[in-house]
Each structure stands twice: as structure tokens, then as C-alpha cells.
Amino acid sequence: MTTEPQDTSRRHEVEAHHWNALYLLSALCLILMTLAVGTQALYLQSVLGIAPAEAGTINANIMALAEALELVVIGGVGYLSDRIGRVRILVLGFLVAGVGALLASFSASIAQMVGCSGLLLYYLARLVLAAGIGAVWPQVAALAGDYTSEANRTHLLANNIFMMAFGKTLVYLILMRIPVQAGVVCTMLLIALTAFVGAWLTRRCLIDVAPRLRQHGIPWRTIGHLLRDEPRLRVCLATAFLTRSDMVITAIFLMLWYVFSAHSVGVGDAEAAAQGGMMIGLAGVMVMLSIPVWKRIIHRYGRLPAIIAGLALSGMGFVLMGLIEHPFEGWIVLPVLLAAAGQSGCFVAPQIVTVDVSPPDMLGSVLSVFNVVGSLGIIFFVQVGGVLFDLLGPSSPFVFVGLANFVVIAYALYTLAPGASPDVRPVSPWWDE
């Protein structure tokens, strides 16, 4: 069994204005991430002239490369943040993301000036942006964990995730309508502005409170023991493999579906992107509205039942997407909102459990494992989803992810069931923690 080290953090120094700044930064972080994904399909088609037949594969390749780089960055900065603190890494990440966003916005113009491929330059710019994002959002999550205690963790982490959902919703309900009026490049410049504002706000308003990790080198052995002794953490990692891919699958493939179905129903590209943004925005509203419900479920029934229930709702929503012929059908809202309600539970509960079981001086390292597994899930599901989108049709990536949700539910029930394995100790009992 692992034993928690004495908590030597400076959590008592955290005041209300630190939490308020972190809430705002959580929203800015999701604006940064979501706007980068949301504008990608429209920029590739309307500015770089990518053919519809290649759209799924090219978008998936960009996302897979970006996630692969994020994976490398996340794996390093988690341990580094335990050693030197999270705030300085967060500032640097925002600045790098801002530079990448500027390059992506003007990749077509710069390519014409220097005589290279606009698509190649966009690939490179998105990788710079991904490196910055890889340093940003894990530190936001780790700081939220640092600032909480076991008594207030569910409430405060749920509030923080609510602000992340708010940032994502703001993008798709409002900001993704800007291309209709001002063009996609103007919209993409907001990504850079968001990143630079985030760097300034982090530098001015956040503090590090976690105890420093004294061990040199990533504590692989300690993390391995934690995984061996904590079946809850193993279930969280399996859920993370799906959770982040759920977000990206919804954002990129639903937007792709709208943009590349537009001509068949007589809708312009920008208007299709706006409608797709509205639908994804409605999903974000559902996530926000669901978070208070999931808080009550977690308090009453426990973290693990919330994870399983969230996976079930999300899986049903994604599978039902297979019945949609094209995204302009009105009843597409039902499976989208059902999936969003499930995603909300999958966002909140696994992060709370991961913080619960992590030693305070290793929280960044353990969250790095959690986030790396999530990035691997994105690479896998986006790559497979891109191929399925081109070969079997636009709804096939959603059905694939939905079926995978039920596989993870089966794994969770098997792993956590009392008596399932001599190495698995149920949590008194596991369904009520």
C-alpha cells in the first residue's frame, strides 16, 4: 500500500482572488484550445483550399501530430512543475501558444512571401501552438488540485471545470460566428490575444503552494506502486483515454461534418461553421448545466459511480449519432446533448479521484500520467476517426467512440468489483467509497 506523505503545502495562503484568477484562466485555456480546433477545418478549406475528399485525413493528421507533441511536453512539464513550480511554466506555455497562433493565422500569407507550402507552414504553426497548449492546461488542472483540500475538492474542482466548459461554450456560441462577419483569420487572431492575456494574468495573480519534489528524476517507481495499489486510479486512466478524445471528436468531427455537408444542402461554408459552432456551443451549455447535478451525484453516491454513469450517457449519445443522415437535421440535438451530459461527469469525477490519491509533492507527475494517457487516446481516436470519416461516413467516428465507452464501463465494473482479483481491494464498498 502507498502512504500519503505529510502535507507540507502552503494551501493556507490561497485567497479568494487566487481562485478567481484561476477560474478565469481555466476559461481562457479552453478558449485557446477550442478556438484552435474550431477554426481549423474552416481555415483549411476556405484559405488553404483543401479538397473535401482529403479533409478528414488531413485534419486528423494535424490533430495527431499536435497531440503527439503535446504528449511529449506534458510528460516533461508535469515532473518539472513538481520541482520548480507551476506558475512560471504556465506563463511560458501561454507565450509559446501565442506565437504559434500568430504563425497559424498568417501561414498562407507567409507561405506566399517565402515560396513554400501554406499547408506545411500551417502544420508547423499548429505544432508550436500545441507545444504551448501542452504546457498550459495541465498546469491549470494541477494548480486547481494544489489549491484544494479533501473537504472542498469536489466543490472547487467542479467549479473550475464549469469555467472550462464556459470557455468552450463561449467559443462555439459566440466566437465561431465571427468568421461570418470578419473572416476566419480575424477569428484566429483571438487565439493569440487569449494566450498573451493568459500569460499576463498568470504572472500577476497566481502563486505556487505545492511542496517541492526533492527526488531527482521522474518518480516512476512510486507512480507504479500507486497504480498497483489504487484500482480507482487505473479506472481514471482508462476513462481519461476516452474523455479527452470525446471533447476533440465532438469539436473537430462535428464541425467537419457541418462544413463538408454544407454544399449538399445549399449552405455556405462560413454559415455551416457557424451552425456547427452553435451545436457544439449547445453541447457546452449542457456540460455547464450538468456539472451541479454531477456534484450532487458525486457527494451522494461517490466518484466512481459518477464515472460509470457519465460513460454510459456519453456512449449512448455517440452511438445514436449513427442514425443521423446529415447534421442539419433538427433532431441531431438529442444525441449531442446526451453525449455532452455524460461528458460532464467524465470531466469532473476522474480528475477529483486522481487528485485524491496523489501525494501532494507528486501531483504534477501523476497528473502528467493522467494527461499523457488522455493524449494517447486523442491520437488513437482521432486517427481512427479520420479514416472512418473518409471511408464509412461522417457519423462513424462518433459511433466508434460510443462503443469504446461501453468497453471502458465493462473494464471499470470488472476491475472494481469485490473479489474480481486478489490484487484489487474494493473501497468499502466501491460503489459508495
Secondary structure, DSSP 8 states (H G I E B T S, - for coil): ----------GGG--HHHHHHHHHHHHHHHHHHHHHHHTHHHHHHHTS---HHHHHHHHHHHHHHHHHHHHHHHHHHHHHHHHH-SHHHHHHHHHHHHHHHHHHHTHHHHHHHHTS-HHHHHHHHHHHHHHHHHHHHHHHHHHHHHT--TTTHHHHHHHHHHHHHHHHHHHHHTGGGHHHHH-HHHHHHHHHHHHHHHHHHHHHH----S----SSS--HHHHHHHHHH-HHHHHHHHHHHHHHHHHHIIIIIHHHHHHHHTGGGT--HHHHHHHHHHHHHHHHHHHHHHHHHHHHHHHHH-HHHHHHHHHHHHHHHHHHGGG-SSTTSGGGHHHHHHHHHHHHHHHHHHHHHHHHHS-GGGHHHHHHHHHHHHHHHHHHHHHHHHHHHHHT-TTHHHHHHHHHHHHHHHHHHHHHSTTS-TT----SSTTT-
